[in-house]
Amino acid sequence: MLVAVTGADGFVGRHVCRALRARGCEVRPAARDEACAARARDLIRGTLPPVVVGDIGPATDWSAALAGAEAVIHLAARVHVMDEKAADPLEAFREVNVRGTRRLAEAAAASGVRRLVFVSSIKVNGESTTGRAPFCERDAPDPRDAYGVSKWEAEQALAEVGAGTGLETVAVRPPLVHGPGVGGNMLRLMRLIKRGVPLPFAGVRNRRTLIAADNLADLLALCAAHPAAAGRTFTAGDGEDLSTADLIRALAAGLGRPALLVPAPHGLLRTLASPLGRSAALDRLTGSLQVDSTTVCEVLGWTPPVTAAEGLARMGRWYRDTGGRSLAD
């Protein structure tokens, strides 16, 4: 089976390409520009030559990327922007994540692609499960930011295209993804642990579901082929929940460093975080966000191949050995 992968040169994309090849699939990366195509060639082995499609939006020409493909895994998206410059952030997210995704689905249907697997986000469900049951597919969507809204609208657009054309669509809503090649807050956290900075989370009793990049990639590759995945939406995680302290200990184990955890009152942490503009980051570190994977495991017979502790330790070893540099496949 030939599978086109958008965003193949990114953190998750490289894992997805490897998972597809392990299942015997041919892989064609679709790249935004020549720089992304060059990165895909450098970092991913065993794929067909990348195809440059340009910026993703309502006018993208997908024909070369989709030619002969039986399935598409759509990872490319406008993601969170730390220093947002757009005058209307929601409109900027909609241009890529909603209208761009609809355009891809329409092009896929016209090209004879059988199935499109869309990587959505658990943010469609909401921001926190503190005081409530874990998020699952049956929840009423409750996105709280522009990114989450755009992902929910993209899911609806895909359903409309699928209903009108017969294209099989699958939406997967993952939580925070971890693994070698990660960036963002997880990278900053590992930097602090490696430097031996005491972290004030010993008393935090939250519960968070994460998903290893290897687990997400395995699931997406399965969704591209499994008959029972057609038309479904799945929430998915590693299958176990961790506190922030558990997370730090697992990372420290991979880094070969002690986990320097100290207790601190939550009120003090919030007082310190607020003037620094870090209140949202603190909420993620101290709040709960649990994800129920029961449905996807039952419907597809899926079992995450990597435990959360194994995945986090592997990521810690990657950072210890490379200093955070991306690794070729």
Residue pairs with C-beta under 8 A, 6 or more apart in sequence:
1 24
1 25
1 26
1 70
1 71
1 224
1 225
2 25
2 26
2 27
2 28
2 48
2 68
2 69
2 70
2 71
3 20
3 25
3 26
3 27
3 28
3 69
3 70
3 71
3 72
3 73
3 224
4 28
4 29
4 30
4 65
4 66
4 69
4 71
4 72
4 73
4 113
5 13
5 16
5 17
5 20
5 27
5 28
5 29
5 30
5 72
5 73
5 75
6 13
6 30
6 53
6 56
6 65
6 72
6 73
6 74
6 75
6 76
6 104
7 13
7 30
7 74
7 75
7 76
7 77
8 14
8 16
8 17
8 27
8 29
8 30
8 31
8 40
8 44
8 47
8 50
8 75
9 29
9 31
9 36
9 37
9 39
9 40
9 43
9 44
9 50
10 75
10 76
11 177
11 179
11 181
11 182
11 183
11 213
11 326
12 75
12 119
12 177
12 213
12 216
12 217
13 29
13 40
13 44
13 75
14 43
14 44
14 181
14 329
15 179
15 181
15 213
15 214
15 216
15 217
16 73
16 75
16 216
16 217
16 220
16 221
17 27
17 29
17 44
17 46
17 47
17 329
18 44
18 217
18 329
19 214
19 217
19 218
19 220
19 221
20 27
20 73
20 221
20 224
21 27
21 46
21 47
22 221
23 221
23 225
25 221
25 224
26 47
26 48
27 44
27 46
27 47
27 48
28 47
28 48
28 49
28 50
28 51
28 65
28 69
29 37
29 40
29 44
29 47
29 48
29 50
29 51
30 50
30 51
30 53
30 62
30 65
30 76
31 37
31 39
31 40
31 50
31 51
31 52
31 53
32 52
32 53
32 54
32 55
32 56
32 76
33 52
33 54
34 52
36 50
36 52
37 50
37 51
37 52
40 47
40 50
41 49
41 50
42 328
43 326
43 327
43 328
43 329
44 328
44 329
45 328
45 329
46 329
51 64
51 65
53 60
53 61
53 62
53 64
53 65
54 60
54 61
55 96
56 76
56 77
56 96
56 100
56 103
56 104
57 95
57 96
57 99
57 100
57 103
58 95
58 99
58 100
58 102
58 103
59 103
60 100
60 103
60 104
60 107
62 103
62 104
62 107
62 108
62 111
63 107
63 111
66 72
66 107
66 108
66 111
66 113
67 111
69 108
69 111
69 113
70 113
70 114
70 115
71 113
71 114
71 115
71 116
71 117
71 224
71 225
72 104
72 108
72 113
72 115
72 116
72 117
73 117
73 119
73 220
73 221
73 224
74 101
74 104
74 116
74 117
74 118
74 119
75 119
77 96
77 97
77 119
77 151
78 92
78 93
78 95
78 96
78 97
78 147
78 150
79 147
80 147
81 89
86 92
89 146
90 146
90 149
90 150
92 146
93 146
93 147
93 149
93 150
94 150
94 153
96 150
97 147
97 150
97 151
97 153
97 154
98 150
98 153
98 154
98 157
99 157
101 118
101 154
101 157
101 158
102 154
102 157
102 158
102 160
102 161
104 116
105 116
105 157
105 158
105 161
105 162
105 165
105 167
105 169
106 161
106 165
108 116
108 167
109 161
109 165
109 166
109 167
113 167
114 167
114 168
115 167
115 168
115 169
115 170
115 224
115 229
115 230
116 158
116 162
116 167
116 168
116 169
116 170
117 169
117 170
117 172
117 220
117 223
117 224
117 229
118 154
118 155
118 158
118 169
118 170
118 171
118 172
119 172
119 174
119 216
119 220
120 151
120 152
120 154
120 155
120 171
120 172
120 173
120 174
120 233
121 147
121 148
121 151
121 173
121 174
122 135
122 173
122 174
122 175
122 235
122 289
122 291
123 143
123 144
123 145
123 147
123 148
123 151
124 141
124 143
124 148
124 151
124 152
124 155
124 173
125 135
125 136
125 139
125 141
125 142
125 143
125 173
125 235
126 135
126 139
126 142
126 143
126 144
127 144
127 145
127 148
127 283
127 289
128 283
128 287
128 288
128 289
129 135
129 207
129 288
129 289
129 290
130 206
130 287
130 288
133 290
133 292
134 209
134 290
134 291
134 292
135 173
135 235
135 289
135 290
135 291
135 292
136 235
136 291
136 292
136 294
136 295
137 173
137 232
137 233
137 234
137 235
137 295
141 152
143 149
143 151
143 152
151 173
155 171
155 233
158 169
158 171
159 169
161 167
161 169
162 168
162 169
162 231
168 229
168 230
168 231
169 230
169 231
170 223
170 224
170 229
170 230
170 231
170 232
170 233
170 234
171 232
171 233
171 234
172 216
172 219
172 220
172 223
172 233
172 234
172 236
172 296
173 233
173 234
173 235
173 236
173 291
174 211
174 216
174 236
174 237
174 291
175 208
175 209
175 210
175 211
175 237
175 289
175 291
176 186
176 208
176 210
176 211
177 210
177 211
177 212
177 213
177 216
178 186
178 210
178 211
178 212
178 213
178 311
178 312
178 315
179 212
179 213
179 214
179 311
179 314
179 315
179 318
180 213
180 314
180 315
180 318
180 327
181 213
181 318
181 326
181 327
182 213
182 315
185 281
185 284
186 315
187 319
187 324
189 247
189 248
189 251
190 251
190 255
190 315
190 316
190 319
190 324
191 319
191 324
192 199
193 199
193 248
193 251
193 252
193 255
193 257
193 259
193 260
193 316
194 255
194 257
194 319
194 320
196 257
196 258
196 260
197 260
198 260
198 261
198 262
199 248
199 259
199 260
199 261
199 262
200 261
200 262
200 263
200 264
200 269
201 244
201 245
201 248
201 261
201 264
201 285
201 286
202 245
202 261
202 262
202 263
202 264
203 263
203 264
204 243
204 244
204 245
204 266
204 285
204 286
205 243
206 243
206 244
206 286
206 287
206 288
207 241
207 242
207 243
207 288
207 290
208 241
208 242
208 243
208 244
208 247
208 288
208 289
208 290
209 237
209 238
209 240
209 241
209 242
209 289
209 290
209 291
210 237
210 238
210 242
210 247
210 308
210 311
210 312
211 236
211 237
211 238
211 291
211 304
212 238
212 304
212 306
212 308
212 310
212 311
212 312
212 314
213 311
214 305
214 306
214 311
215 236
215 238
215 304
215 305
215 306
215 311
216 236
218 302
218 304
218 305
219 234
219 236
219 296
219 300
219 302
219 304
222 229
222 300
222 302
223 229
223 234
223 300
226 300
228 299
228 300
229 299
229 300
232 299
234 293
234 295
234 296
234 299
234 300
235 291
235 292
235 293
235 295
235 296
236 291
236 293
236 296
236 302
237 291
237 293
237 304
238 304
238 306
238 307
238 308
238 311
239 293
239 297
239 303
239 304
239 307
239 308
240 307
240 308
241 290
242 250
242 308
244 285
244 286
245 259
245 261
247 312
248 259
248 261
249 259
249 261
250 308
250 309
250 312
250 313
250 316
251 259
251 312
251 313
251 315
251 316
252 258
252 259
252 316
253 259
253 309
253 312
253 313
253 316
254 312
254 313
254 314
254 315
254 316
254 317
254 318
254 319
254 320
255 316
255 317
255 319
255 320
256 316
256 320
266 286
269 282
269 286
270 279
270 282
273 279
273 281
273 282
293 304
296 302
297 303
306 314
318 327
